[in-house]
């Protein structure tokens, strides 16, 4: 999914540039700044008690839950 997203973004930037609009330079983002994971809607299992997600063909990774305090009102 990340590969698909990357190529879709590059295609959109290319079309924008062809239309004559200015686009900035692409910049590298280190692994510590990349906090998003795109995955299909199936092929994973969430274990909330152990705070782990198991992905088929990838493995198990730990996660933390971010609480949205604005919705508590």
mmCIF file of the N, C-alpha and C atoms, coordinates in Angstrom:
data_MODEL
# 
_entry.id   MODEL 
# 
loop_
_atom_site.group_PDB 
_atom_site.id 
_atom_site.type_symbol 
_atom_site.label_atom_id 
_atom_site.label_alt_id 
_atom_site.label_comp_id 
_atom_site.label_asym_id 
_atom_site.label_entity_id 
_atom_site.label_seq_id 
_atom_site.pdbx_PDB_ins_code 
_atom_site.Cartn_x 
_atom_site.Cartn_y 
_atom_site.Cartn_z 
_atom_site.occupancy 
_atom_site.B_iso_or_equiv 
_atom_site.pdbx_formal_charge 
_atom_site.auth_seq_id 
_atom_site.auth_comp_id 
_atom_site.auth_asym_id 
_atom_site.auth_atom_id 
_atom_site.pdbx_PDB_model_num 
ATOM 1   N N  . UNK A 1 1  ? 0.819   -1.196  0.000   1.00 0.00 ? 1  UNK A N  1 
ATOM 2   C CA . UNK A 1 1  ? 0.000   0.000   0.000   1.00 0.00 ? 1  UNK A CA 1 
ATOM 3   C C  . UNK A 1 1  ? 0.866   1.264   0.000   1.00 0.00 ? 1  UNK A C  1 
ATOM 4   N N  . UNK A 1 2  ? 1.987   1.242   0.721   1.00 0.00 ? 2  UNK A N  1 
ATOM 5   C CA . UNK A 1 2  ? 2.860   2.414   0.752   1.00 0.00 ? 2  UNK A CA 1 
ATOM 6   C C  . UNK A 1 2  ? 3.427   2.673   -0.629  1.00 0.00 ? 2  UNK A C  1 
ATOM 7   N N  . UNK A 1 3  ? 3.817   1.607   -1.308  1.00 0.00 ? 3  UNK A N  1 
ATOM 8   C CA . UNK A 1 3  ? 4.346   1.749   -2.663  1.00 0.00 ? 3  UNK A CA 1 
ATOM 9   C C  . UNK A 1 3  ? 3.295   2.358   -3.588  1.00 0.00 ? 3  UNK A C  1 
ATOM 10  N N  . UNK A 1 4  ? 2.056   1.887   -3.496  1.00 0.00 ? 4  UNK A N  1 
ATOM 11  C CA . UNK A 1 4  ? 0.977   2.429   -4.311  1.00 0.00 ? 4  UNK A CA 1 
ATOM 12  C C  . UNK A 1 4  ? 0.756   3.913   -4.002  1.00 0.00 ? 4  UNK A C  1 
ATOM 13  N N  . UNK A 1 5  ? 0.752   4.271   -2.721  1.00 0.00 ? 5  UNK A N  1 
ATOM 14  C CA . UNK A 1 5  ? 0.559   5.663   -2.315  1.00 0.00 ? 5  UNK A CA 1 
ATOM 15  C C  . UNK A 1 5  ? 1.680   6.547   -2.844  1.00 0.00 ? 5  UNK A C  1 
ATOM 16  N N  . UNK A 1 6  ? 2.925   6.059   -2.729  1.00 0.00 ? 6  UNK A N  1 
ATOM 17  C CA . UNK A 1 6  ? 4.070   6.824   -3.223  1.00 0.00 ? 6  UNK A CA 1 
ATOM 18  C C  . UNK A 1 6  ? 3.956   7.107   -4.714  1.00 0.00 ? 6  UNK A C  1 
ATOM 19  N N  . UNK A 1 7  ? 3.687   6.077   -5.507  1.00 0.00 ? 7  UNK A N  1 
ATOM 20  C CA . UNK A 1 7  ? 3.598   6.261   -6.954  1.00 0.00 ? 7  UNK A CA 1 
ATOM 21  C C  . UNK A 1 7  ? 2.391   7.114   -7.343  1.00 0.00 ? 7  UNK A C  1 
ATOM 22  N N  . UNK A 1 8  ? 1.297   7.023   -6.609  1.00 0.00 ? 8  UNK A N  1 
ATOM 23  C CA . UNK A 1 8  ? 0.142   7.879   -6.877  1.00 0.00 ? 8  UNK A CA 1 
ATOM 24  C C  . UNK A 1 8  ? 0.493   9.344   -6.635  1.00 0.00 ? 8  UNK A C  1 
ATOM 25  N N  . UNK A 1 9  ? 1.219   9.612   -5.544  1.00 0.00 ? 9  UNK A N  1 
ATOM 26  C CA . UNK A 1 9  ? 1.638   10.979  -5.244  1.00 0.00 ? 9  UNK A CA 1 
ATOM 27  C C  . UNK A 1 9  ? 2.597   11.515  -6.293  1.00 0.00 ? 9  UNK A C  1 
ATOM 28  N N  . UNK A 1 10 ? 3.534   10.683  -6.738  1.00 0.00 ? 10 UNK A N  1 
ATOM 29  C CA . UNK A 1 10 ? 4.472   11.117  -7.773  1.00 0.00 ? 10 UNK A CA 1 
ATOM 30  C C  . UNK A 1 10 ? 3.746   11.409  -9.085  1.00 0.00 ? 10 UNK A C  1 
ATOM 31  N N  . UNK A 1 11 ? 2.773   10.587  -9.416  1.00 0.00 ? 11 UNK A N  1 
ATOM 32  C CA . UNK A 1 11 ? 1.991   10.806  -10.640 1.00 0.00 ? 11 UNK A CA 1 
ATOM 33  C C  . UNK A 1 11 ? 1.221   12.123  -10.555 1.00 0.00 ? 11 UNK A C  1 
ATOM 34  N N  . UNK A 1 12 ? 0.628   12.398  -9.401  1.00 0.00 ? 12 UNK A N  1 
ATOM 35  C CA . UNK A 1 12 ? -0.113  13.648  -9.211  1.00 0.00 ? 12 UNK A CA 1 
ATOM 36  C C  . UNK A 1 12 ? 0.814   14.854  -9.279  1.00 0.00 ? 12 UNK A C  1 
ATOM 37  N N  . UNK A 1 13 ? 2.002   14.751  -8.703  1.00 0.00 ? 13 UNK A N  1 
ATOM 38  C CA . UNK A 1 13 ? 2.975   15.849  -8.790  1.00 0.00 ? 13 UNK A CA 1 
ATOM 39  C C  . UNK A 1 13 ? 3.396   16.093  -10.234 1.00 0.00 ? 13 UNK A C  1 
ATOM 40  N N  . UNK A 1 14 ? 3.596   15.020  -10.977 1.00 0.00 ? 14 UNK A N  1 
ATOM 41  C CA . UNK A 1 14 ? 3.985   15.146  -12.384 1.00 0.00 ? 14 UNK A CA 1 
ATOM 42  C C  . UNK A 1 14 ? 2.904   15.854  -13.192 1.00 0.00 ? 14 UNK A C  1 
ATOM 43  N N  . UNK A 1 15 ? 1.652   15.499  -12.958 1.00 0.00 ? 15 UNK A N  1 
ATOM 44  C CA . UNK A 1 15 ? 0.550   16.143  -13.677 1.00 0.00 ? 15 UNK A CA 1 
ATOM 45  C C  . UNK A 1 15 ? 0.426   17.608  -13.292 1.00 0.00 ? 15 UNK A C  1 
ATOM 46  N N  . UNK A 1 16 ? 0.640   17.919  -12.022 1.00 0.00 ? 16 UNK A N  1 
ATOM 47  C CA . UNK A 1 16 ? 0.589   19.304  -11.566 1.00 0.00 ? 16 UNK A CA 1 
ATOM 48  C C  . UNK A 1 16 ? 1.679   20.129  -12.238 1.00 0.00 ? 16 UNK A C  1 
ATOM 49  N N  . UNK A 1 17 ? 2.874   19.545  -12.355 1.00 0.00 ? 17 UNK A N  1 
ATOM 50  C CA . UNK A 1 17 ? 3.997   20.241  -12.986 1.00 0.00 ? 17 UNK A CA 1 
ATOM 51  C C  . UNK A 1 17 ? 3.724   20.462  -14.475 1.00 0.00 ? 17 UNK A C  1 
ATOM 52  N N  . UNK A 1 18 ? 3.114   19.487  -15.137 1.00 0.00 ? 18 UNK A N  1 
ATOM 53  C CA . UNK A 1 18 ? 2.790   19.616  -16.558 1.00 0.00 ? 18 UNK A CA 1 
ATOM 54  C C  . UNK A 1 18 ? 1.784   20.732  -16.803 1.00 0.00 ? 18 UNK A C  1 
ATOM 55  N N  . UNK A 1 19 ? 0.932   21.003  -15.815 1.00 0.00 ? 19 UNK A N  1 
ATOM 56  C CA . UNK A 1 19 ? -0.057  22.074  -15.942 1.00 0.00 ? 19 UNK A CA 1 
ATOM 57  C C  . UNK A 1 19 ? 0.559   23.452  -15.735 1.00 0.00 ? 19 UNK A C  1 
ATOM 58  N N  . UNK A 1 20 ? 1.854   23.487  -15.377 1.00 0.00 ? 20 UNK A N  1 
ATOM 59  C CA . UNK A 1 20 ? 2.540   24.753  -15.247 1.00 0.00 ? 20 UNK A CA 1 
ATOM 60  C C  . UNK A 1 20 ? 2.647   25.283  -13.836 1.00 0.00 ? 20 UNK A C  1 
ATOM 61  N N  . UNK A 1 21 ? 2.140   24.550  -12.866 1.00 0.00 ? 21 UNK A N  1 
ATOM 62  C CA . UNK A 1 21 ? 2.231   25.002  -11.486 1.00 0.00 ? 21 UNK A CA 1 
ATOM 63  C C  . UNK A 1 21 ? 3.583   24.625  -10.900 1.00 0.00 ? 21 UNK A C  1 
ATOM 64  N N  . UNK A 1 22 ? 4.068   25.440  -9.972  1.00 0.00 ? 22 UNK A N  1 
ATOM 65  C CA . UNK A 1 22 ? 5.334   25.137  -9.319  1.00 0.00 ? 22 UNK A CA 1 
ATOM 66  C C  . UNK A 1 22 ? 5.118   24.072  -8.250  1.00 0.00 ? 22 UNK A C  1 
ATOM 67  N N  . UNK A 1 23 ? 6.057   23.154  -8.186  1.00 0.00 ? 23 UNK A N  1 
ATOM 68  C CA . UNK A 1 23 ? 6.037   22.155  -7.122  1.00 0.00 ? 23 UNK A CA 1 
ATOM 69  C C  . UNK A 1 23 ? 7.396   22.175  -6.440  1.00 0.00 ? 23 UNK A C  1 
ATOM 70  N N  . UNK A 1 24 ? 7.408   21.861  -5.178  1.00 0.00 ? 24 UNK A N  1 
ATOM 71  C CA . UNK A 1 24 ? 8.655   21.858  -4.424  1.00 0.00 ? 24 UNK A CA 1 
ATOM 72  C C  . UNK A 1 24 ? 9.444   20.582  -4.668  1.00 0.00 ? 24 UNK A C  1 
ATOM 73  N N  . UNK A 1 25 ? 10.595  20.513  -4.035  1.00 0.00 ? 25 UNK A N  1 
ATOM 74  C CA . UNK A 1 25 ? 11.432  19.329  -4.146  1.00 0.00 ? 25 UNK A CA 1 
ATOM 75  C C  . UNK A 1 25 ? 10.950  18.266  -3.164  1.00 0.00 ? 25 UNK A C  1 
ATOM 76  N N  . UNK A 1 26 ? 11.085  17.018  -3.565  1.00 0.00 ? 26 UNK A N  1 
ATOM 77  C CA . UNK A 1 26 ? 10.766  15.919  -2.664  1.00 0.00 ? 26 UNK A CA 1 
ATOM 78  C C  . UNK A 1 26 ? 11.901  15.784  -1.660  1.00 0.00 ? 26 UNK A C  1 
ATOM 79  N N  . UNK A 1 27 ? 11.559  15.563  -0.422  1.00 0.00 ? 27 UNK A N  1 
ATOM 80  C CA . UNK A 1 27 ? 12.560  15.453  0.631   1.00 0.00 ? 27 UNK A CA 1 
ATOM 81  C C  . UNK A 1 27 ? 12.457  14.091  1.308   1.00 0.00 ? 27 UNK A C  1 
ATOM 82  N N  . UNK A 1 28 ? 13.601  13.594  1.709   1.00 0.00 ? 28 UNK A N  1 
ATOM 83  C CA . UNK A 1 28 ? 13.670  12.311  2.408   1.00 0.00 ? 28 UNK A CA 1 
ATOM 84  C C  . UNK A 1 28 ? 13.156  12.473  3.827   1.00 0.00 ? 28 UNK A C  1 
ATOM 85  N N  . UNK A 1 29 ? 12.361  11.518  4.270   1.00 0.00 ? 29 UNK A N  1 
ATOM 86  C CA . UNK A 1 29 ? 11.912  11.500  5.662   1.00 0.00 ? 29 UNK A CA 1 
ATOM 87  C C  . UNK A 1 29 ? 12.488  10.250  6.314   1.00 0.00 ? 29 UNK A C  1 
ATOM 88  N N  . UNK A 1 30 ? 13.153  10.452  7.431   1.00 0.00 ? 30 UNK A N  1 
ATOM 89  C CA . UNK A 1 30 ? 13.758  9.318   8.133   1.00 0.00 ? 30 UNK A CA 1 
ATOM 90  C C  . UNK A 1 30 ? 12.670  8.427   8.727   1.00 0.00 ? 30 UNK A C  1 
ATOM 91  N N  . UNK A 1 31 ? 13.076  7.257   9.144   1.00 0.00 ? 31 UNK A N  1 
ATOM 92  C CA . UNK A 1 31 ? 12.129  6.300   9.714   1.00 0.00 ? 31 UNK A CA 1 
ATOM 93  C C  . UNK A 1 31 ? 11.488  6.830   10.994  1.00 0.00 ? 31 UNK A C  1 
ATOM 94  N N  . UNK A 1 32 ? 12.185  7.701   11.713  1.00 0.00 ? 32 UNK A N  1 
ATOM 95  C CA . UNK A 1 32 ? 11.613  8.229   12.954  1.00 0.00 ? 32 UNK A CA 1 
ATOM 96  C C  . UNK A 1 32 ? 10.511  9.240   12.684  1.00 0.00 ? 32 UNK A C  1 
ATOM 97  N N  . UNK A 1 33 ? 10.465  9.807   11.491  1.00 0.00 ? 33 UNK A N  1 
ATOM 98  C CA . UNK A 1 33 ? 9.423   10.782  11.157  1.00 0.00 ? 33 UNK A CA 1 
ATOM 99  C C  . UNK A 1 33 ? 8.237   10.144  10.448  1.00 0.00 ? 33 UNK A C  1 
ATOM 100 N N  . UNK A 1 34 ? 8.404   8.928   9.983   1.00 0.00 ? 34 UNK A N  1 
ATOM 101 C CA . UNK A 1 34 ? 7.337   8.250   9.248   1.00 0.00 ? 34 UNK A CA 1 
ATOM 102 C C  . UNK A 1 34 ? 6.514   7.449   10.238  1.00 0.00 ? 34 UNK A C  1 
ATOM 103 N N  . UNK A 1 35 ? 5.373   7.959   10.646  1.00 0.00 ? 35 UNK A N  1 
ATOM 104 C CA . UNK A 1 35 ? 4.573   7.345   11.697  1.00 0.00 ? 35 UNK A CA 1 
ATOM 105 C C  . UNK A 1 35 ? 3.283   6.700   11.195  1.00 0.00 ? 35 UNK A C  1 
ATOM 106 N N  . UNK A 1 36 ? 3.109   6.596   9.905   1.00 0.00 ? 36 UNK A N  1 
ATOM 107 C CA . UNK A 1 36 ? 1.874   6.074   9.334   1.00 0.00 ? 36 UNK A CA 1 
ATOM 108 C C  . UNK A 1 36 ? 2.113   4.713   8.709   1.00 0.00 ? 36 UNK A C  1 
ATOM 109 N N  . UNK A 1 37 ? 1.163   3.825   8.874   1.00 0.00 ? 37 UNK A N  1 
ATOM 110 C CA . UNK A 1 37 ? 1.248   2.503   8.273   1.00 0.00 ? 37 UNK A CA 1 
ATOM 111 C C  . UNK A 1 37 ? -0.008  2.282   7.443   1.00 0.00 ? 37 UNK A C  1 
ATOM 112 N N  . UNK A 1 38 ? 0.162   2.065   6.162   1.00 0.00 ? 38 UNK A N  1 
ATOM 113 C CA . UNK A 1 38 ? -0.959  1.749   5.278   1.00 0.00 ? 38 UNK A CA 1 
ATOM 114 C C  . UNK A 1 38 ? -0.975  0.242   5.056   1.00 0.00 ? 38 UNK A C  1 
ATOM 115 N N  . UNK A 1 39 ? -2.120  -0.365  5.266   1.00 0.00 ? 39 UNK A N  1 
ATOM 116 C CA . UNK A 1 39 ? -2.235  -1.811  5.107   1.00 0.00 ? 39 UNK A CA 1 
ATOM 117 C C  . UNK A 1 39 ? -3.635  -2.121  4.602   1.00 0.00 ? 39 UNK A C  1 
ATOM 118 N N  . UNK A 1 40 ? -3.769  -3.256  3.943   1.00 0.00 ? 40 UNK A N  1 
ATOM 119 C CA . UNK A 1 40 ? -5.084  -3.673  3.460   1.00 0.00 ? 40 UNK A CA 1 
ATOM 120 C C  . UNK A 1 40 ? -6.050  -3.846  4.628   1.00 0.00 ? 40 UNK A C  1 
ATOM 121 N N  . UNK A 1 41 ? -7.318  -3.932  4.317   1.00 0.00 ? 41 UNK A N  1 
ATOM 122 C CA . UNK A 1 41 ? -8.332  -4.049  5.362   1.00 0.00 ? 41 UNK A CA 1 
ATOM 123 C C  . UNK A 1 41 ? -8.404  -5.445  5.956   1.00 0.00 ? 41 UNK A C  1 
ATOM 124 N N  . UNK A 1 42 ? -7.652  -6.380  5.446   1.00 0.00 ? 42 UNK A N  1 
ATOM 125 C CA . UNK A 1 42 ? -7.636  -7.726  6.011   1.00 0.00 ? 42 UNK A CA 1 
ATOM 126 C C  . UNK A 1 42 ? -6.186  -8.174  6.161   1.00 0.00 ? 42 UNK A C  1 
ATOM 127 N N  . UNK A 1 43 ? -5.969  -9.248  6.895   1.00 0.00 ? 43 UNK A N  1 
ATOM 128 C CA . UNK A 1 43 ? -4.622  -9.781  7.048   1.00 0.00 ? 43 UNK A CA 1 
ATOM 129 C C  . UNK A 1 43 ? -3.899  -9.293  8.285   1.00 0.00 ? 43 UNK A C  1 
ATOM 130 N N  . UNK A 1 44 ? -4.629  -8.791  9.261   1.00 0.00 ? 44 UNK A N  1 
ATOM 131 C CA . UNK A 1 44 ? -4.004  -8.368  10.504  1.00 0.00 ? 44 UNK A CA 1 
ATOM 132 C C  . UNK A 1 44 ? -4.895  -8.722  11.689  1.00 0.00 ? 44 UNK A C  1 
ATOM 133 N N  . UNK A 1 45 ? -4.281  -8.769  12.872  1.00 0.00 ? 45 UNK A N  1 
ATOM 134 C CA . UNK A 1 45 ? -5.001  -9.099  14.097  1.00 0.00 ? 45 UNK A CA 1 
ATOM 135 C C  . UNK A 1 45 ? -4.503  -8.164  15.196  1.00 0.00 ? 45 UNK A C  1 
ATOM 136 N N  . UNK A 1 46 ? -5.414  -7.530  15.913  1.00 0.00 ? 46 UNK A N  1 
ATOM 137 C CA . UNK A 1 46 ? -5.063  -6.583  16.964  1.00 0.00 ? 46 UNK A CA 1 
ATOM 138 C C  . UNK A 1 46 ? -5.254  -7.247  18.323  1.00 0.00 ? 46 UNK A C  1 
ATOM 139 N N  . UNK A 1 47 ? -4.202  -7.244  19.136  1.00 0.00 ? 47 UNK A N  1 
ATOM 140 C CA . UNK A 1 47 ? -4.247  -7.750  20.505  1.00 0.00 ? 47 UNK A CA 1 
ATOM 141 C C  . UNK A 1 47 ? -4.112  -6.542  21.428  1.00 0.00 ? 47 UNK A C  1 
ATOM 142 N N  . UNK A 1 48 ? -5.248  -6.035  21.911  1.00 0.00 ? 48 UNK A N  1 
ATOM 143 C CA . UNK A 1 48 ? -5.244  -4.824  22.742  1.00 0.00 ? 48 UNK A CA 1 
ATOM 144 C C  . UNK A 1 48 ? -4.620  -5.056  24.110  1.00 0.00 ? 48 UNK A C  1 
ATOM 145 N N  . UNK A 1 49 ? -4.745  -6.253  24.655  1.00 0.00 ? 49 UNK A N  1 
ATOM 146 C CA . UNK A 1 49 ? -4.182  -6.541  25.975  1.00 0.00 ? 49 UNK A CA 1 
ATOM 147 C C  . UNK A 1 49 ? -2.661  -6.480  25.965  1.00 0.00 ? 49 UNK A C  1 
ATOM 148 N N  . UNK A 1 50 ? -2.043  -6.982  24.913  1.00 0.00 ? 50 UNK A N  1 
ATOM 149 C CA . UNK A 1 50 ? -0.585  -6.992  24.794  1.00 0.00 ? 50 UNK A CA 1 
ATOM 150 C C  . UNK A 1 50 ? -0.061  -5.792  24.008  1.00 0.00 ? 50 UNK A C  1 
ATOM 151 N N  . UNK A 1 51 ? -0.974  -4.950  23.490  1.00 0.00 ? 51 UNK A N  1 
ATOM 152 C CA . UNK A 1 51 ? -0.623  -3.784  22.662  1.00 0.00 ? 51 UNK A CA 1 
ATOM 153 C C  . UNK A 1 51 ? 0.272   -4.194  21.494  1.00 0.00 ? 51 UNK A C  1 
ATOM 154 N N  . UNK A 1 52 ? -0.208  -5.188  20.755  1.00 0.00 ? 52 UNK A N  1 
ATOM 155 C CA . UNK A 1 52 ? 0.534   -5.687  19.593  1.00 0.00 ? 52 UNK A CA 1 
ATOM 156 C C  . UNK A 1 52 ? -0.416  -5.890  18.419  1.00 0.00 ? 52 UNK A C  1 
ATOM 157 N N  . UNK A 1 53 ? 0.116   -5.676  17.229  1.00 0.00 ? 53 UNK A N  1 
ATOM 158 C CA . UNK A 1 53 ? -0.617  -5.962  15.994  1.00 0.00 ? 53 UNK A CA 1 
ATOM 159 C C  . UNK A 1 53 ? 0.182   -7.013  15.238  1.00 0.00 ? 53 UNK A C  1 
ATOM 160 N N  . UNK A 1 54 ? -0.503  -8.051  14.783  1.00 0.00 ? 54 UNK A N  1 
ATOM 161 C CA . UNK A 1 54 ? 0.138   -9.101  14.000  1.00 0.00 ? 54 UNK A CA 1 
ATOM 162 C C  . UNK A 1 54 ? -0.322  -8.965  12.550  1.00 0.00 ? 54 UNK A C  1 
ATOM 163 N N  . UNK A 1 55 ? 0.631   -8.766  11.658  1.00 0.00 ? 55 UNK A N  1 
ATOM 164 C CA . UNK A 1 55 ? 0.355   -8.639  10.229  1.00 0.00 ? 55 UNK A CA 1 
ATOM 165 C C  . UNK A 1 55 ? 0.794   -9.902  9.517   1.00 0.00 ? 55 UNK A C  1 
ATOM 166 N N  . UNK A 1 56 ? -0.070  -10.398 8.620   1.00 0.00 ? 56 UNK A N  1 
ATOM 167 C CA . UNK A 1 56 ? 0.328   -11.557 7.835   1.00 0.00 ? 56 UNK A CA 1 
ATOM 168 C C  . UNK A 1 56 ? 1.483   -11.141 6.921   1.00 0.00 ? 56 UNK A C  1 
ATOM 169 N N  . UNK A 1 57 ? 2.441   -12.003 6.775   1.00 0.00 ? 57 UNK A N  1 
ATOM 170 C CA . UNK A 1 57 ? 3.620   -11.828 5.921   1.00 0.00 ? 57 UNK A CA 1 
ATOM 171 C C  . UNK A 1 57 ? 4.592   -10.769 6.426   1.00 0.00 ? 57 UNK A C  1 
ATOM 172 N N  . UNK A 1 58 ? 4.295   -10.107 7.553   1.00 0.00 ? 58 UNK A N  1 
ATOM 173 C CA . UNK A 1 58 ? 5.214   -9.100  8.095   1.00 0.00 ? 58 UNK A CA 1 
ATOM 174 C C  . UNK A 1 58 ? 5.689   -9.523  9.469   1.00 0.00 ? 58 UNK A C  1 
ATOM 175 N N  . UNK A 1 59 ? 4.755   -9.783  10.372  1.00 0.00 ? 59 UNK A N  1 
ATOM 176 C CA . UNK A 1 59 ? 5.105   -10.165 11.727  1.00 0.00 ? 59 UNK A CA 1 
ATOM 177 C C  . UNK A 1 59 ? 4.321   -9.356  12.739  1.00 0.00 ? 59 UNK A C  1 
ATOM 178 N N  . UNK A 1 60 ? 4.831   -9.315  13.965  1.00 0.00 ? 60 UNK A N  1 
ATOM 179 C CA . UNK A 1 60 ? 4.157   -8.647  15.077  1.00 0.00 ? 60 UNK A CA 1 
ATOM 180 C C  . UNK A 1 60 ? 4.934   -7.409  15.475  1.00 0.00 ? 60 UNK A C  1 
ATOM 181 N N  . UNK A 1 61 ? 4.198   -6.303  15.689  1.00 0.00 ? 61 UNK A N  1 
ATOM 182 C CA . UNK A 1 61 ? 4.839   -5.065  16.132  1.00 0.00 ? 61 UNK A CA 1 
ATOM 183 C C  . UNK A 1 61 ? 4.035   -4.484  17.299  1.00 0.00 ? 61 UNK A C  1 
ATOM 184 N N  . UNK A 1 62 ? 4.714   -3.810  18.232  1.00 0.00 ? 62 UNK A N  1 
ATOM 185 C CA . UNK A 1 62 ? 4.002   -3.166  19.340  1.00 0.00 ? 62 UNK A CA 1 
ATOM 186 C C  . UNK A 1 62 ? 3.384   -1.847  18.882  1.00 0.00 ? 62 UNK A C  1 
ATOM 187 N N  . UNK A 1 63 ? 2.367   -1.385  19.604  1.00 0.00 ? 63 UNK A N  1 
ATOM 188 C CA . UNK A 1 63 ? 1.760   -0.104  19.280  1.00 0.00 ? 63 UNK A CA 1 
ATOM 189 C C  . UNK A 1 63 ? 1.344   0.615   20.552  1.00 0.00 ? 63 UNK A C  1 
ATOM 190 N N  . UNK A 1 64 ? 1.134   1.912   20.429  1.00 0.00 ? 64 UNK A N  1 
ATOM 191 C CA . UNK A 1 64 ? 0.585   2.705   21.528  1.00 0.00 ? 64 UNK A CA 1 
ATOM 192 C C  . UNK A 1 64 ? -0.677  3.382   21.025  1.00 0.00 ? 64 UNK A C  1 
ATOM 193 N N  . UNK A 1 65 ? -1.624  3.570   21.914  1.00 0.00 ? 65 UNK A N  1 
ATOM 194 C CA . UNK A 1 65 ? -2.895  4.189   21.554  1.00 0.00 ? 65 UNK A CA 1 
ATOM 195 C C  . UNK A 1 65 ? -2.828  5.672   21.878  1.00 0.00 ? 65 UNK A C  1 
ATOM 196 N N  . UNK A 1 66 ? -3.151  6.494   20.897  1.00 0.00 ? 66 UNK A N  1 
ATOM 197 C CA . UNK A 1 66 ? -3.211  7.935   21.111  1.00 0.00 ? 66 UNK A CA 1 
ATOM 198 C C  . UNK A 1 66 ? -4.645  8.292   21.482  1.00 0.00 ? 66 UNK A C  1 
ATOM 199 N N  . UNK A 1 67 ? -4.806  9.018   22.565  1.00 0.00 ? 67 UNK A N  1 
ATOM 200 C CA . UNK A 1 67 ? -6.135  9.395   23.037  1.00 0.00 ? 67 UNK A CA 1 
ATOM 201 C C  . UNK A 1 67 ? -6.445  10.802  22.561  1.00 0.00 ? 67 UNK A C  1 
ATOM 202 N N  . UNK A 1 68 ? -7.590  10.964  21.919  1.00 0.00 ? 68 UNK A N  1 
ATOM 203 C CA . UNK A 1 68 ? -8.027  12.268  21.440  1.00 0.00 ? 68 UNK A CA 1 
ATOM 204 C C  . UNK A 1 68 ? -8.830  12.954  22.539  1.00 0.00 ? 68 UNK A C  1 
ATOM 205 N N  . UNK A 1 69 ? -8.211  13.874  23.217  1.00 0.00 ? 69 UNK A N  1 
ATOM 206 C CA . UNK A 1 69 ? -8.849  14.554  24.372  1.00 0.00 ? 69 UNK A CA 1 
ATOM 207 C C  . UNK A 1 69 ? -9.967  15.484  23.955  1.00 0.00 ? 69 UNK A C  1 
ATOM 208 N N  . UNK A 1 70 ? -10.005 15.923  22.692  1.00 0.00 ? 70 UNK A N  1 
ATOM 209 C CA . UNK A 1 70 ? -11.055 16.842  22.253  1.00 0.00 ? 70 UNK A CA 1 
ATOM 210 C C  . UNK A 1 70 ? -12.404 16.149  22.177  1.00 0.00 ? 70 UNK A C  1 
ATOM 211 N N  . UNK A 1 71 ? -12.442 14.836  22.036  1.00 0.00 ? 71 UNK A N  1 
ATOM 212 C CA . UNK A 1 71 ? -13.710 14.107  21.926  1.00 0.00 ? 71 UNK A CA 1 
ATOM 213 C C  . UNK A 1 71 ? -14.319 13.765  23.264  1.00 0.00 ? 71 UNK A C  1 
ATOM 214 N N  . UNK A 1 72 ? -13.607 13.991  24.340  1.00 0.00 ? 72 UNK A N  1 
ATOM 215 C CA . UNK A 1 72 ? -14.121 13.640  25.664  1.00 0.00 ? 72 UNK A CA 1 
ATOM 216 C C  . UNK A 1 72 ? -15.140 14.627  26.191  1.00 0.00 ? 72 UNK A C  1 
ATOM 217 N N  . UNK A 1 73 ? -15.298 15.749  25.568  1.00 0.00 ? 73 UNK A N  1 
ATOM 218 C CA . UNK A 1 73 ? -16.215 16.797  26.072  1.00 0.00 ? 73 UNK A CA 1 
ATOM 219 C C  . UNK A 1 73 ? -17.640 16.426  25.909  1.00 0.00 ? 73 UNK A C  1 
# 
